[in-house]
């Protein structure tokens, strides 16, 4: 009798959930077609020397051994990590600062939120074209004109080996801080107001209120933002492709742009697939360490 009742209960649950299975099936198909199959193909190609058109030659671990002999790959890895360091902490800090400002109950706060988020929904091509003009090395360019008002001589920006990568990092900050601002804002509005009231009763105000209440309770939000922004920084491509082409003198050649060069310019799809797998392992390791030490997913109250 007990087995029969369990079977009937199982059939009732299965029948009630049947309308949702088509949606699950669609997601499974999308995952298999656009994620699983390409990954299997890339893994297979990484053991070959091929241009995907005229020939395929099995080389075993040859492409993987070539990783240790490629000096430009080392330059690309270094540039990628430097870009992440120049992009992630400032973006997280600045977006938090802006989120705290727009979280106040002031007139027009929704307008400011929309304005700050606008660059995030603007095409990266449009943003790059605007910044190409703004960061032109000409003395009469907008950025150099503003610097001239402060008595600072004209800068070379994107044509300078030292300034090109920091310039791209600042572009990335401007383009994406609005998205992270909304994430911070959601975290801020999820903090119970009773905690602020208790802190005010204890004498906390101003900076101390944020130091001892806001920032500690935003740890889960901070963990999410640091993980997501780090992954995005390690995969930067669009701005480099449009604005610098990896130059000057490989100063802005990152790993993803180097993968593009090897595959679509030099036709070395086997070697580019190997670099893609290396980048995946690097992102996986960094994300795991961040999730572990930032205690991603844990609740703080």
C-alpha angles and dihedrals in degrees: 000000000000092000091050093051091049090051092051090048090050092049091049091052091046092050093048091050097045094095089062097053095080089059091049090047092053091053091048091051092049091048094049096045100041102028116017099041095045090049092051090047092049091050090051093047091050088071092053140070104226146138090205090240116061109015147009121200124181109230101168111209092350094111092048092051089049089062090072092051099047109099094185090058088058089052090049092050091049092050091048094053092044090051090050091051092049093045111036105053096041092045093050093046096044094046090050090051092051092045091055090051097049092043089072118101098248133138112274096015091137090054091054091048091052092046093051091048094049097087090056093062094041117101113264088227092059092046092050093049090052092048092046088062094039094050097042112141091230114115091234094052115117097253095045091044091056091046089050090058086060093049094254116138120240115285127216096219110170095020093053121091091215098042104037099080095043088049091055090048090054089049089052091051093052092046098049110026091091091063093050089044089062091049091051089046091054089051092048093051090048092062110101112248089222089073091057090047091052091049091050090051088053090054101260117144141154114357093002090059090058094038097055103026114020103040098043092049091050093063095110090049091047091051091052093048094047092049095046096042091048091053090049092049093051089052098047112145117130100071092044093049093050103035111031110005089222094304167151092076092330090302092136100031105128128183096264092047089048089052088053091050094049094047108036102024103034097025094230097140093159094056093041090053089053091053089049090055090049091052090048091053091048092051091045092052095046092046091049092051092047092048092048100046096035089046091229113206097021120127120232099195 
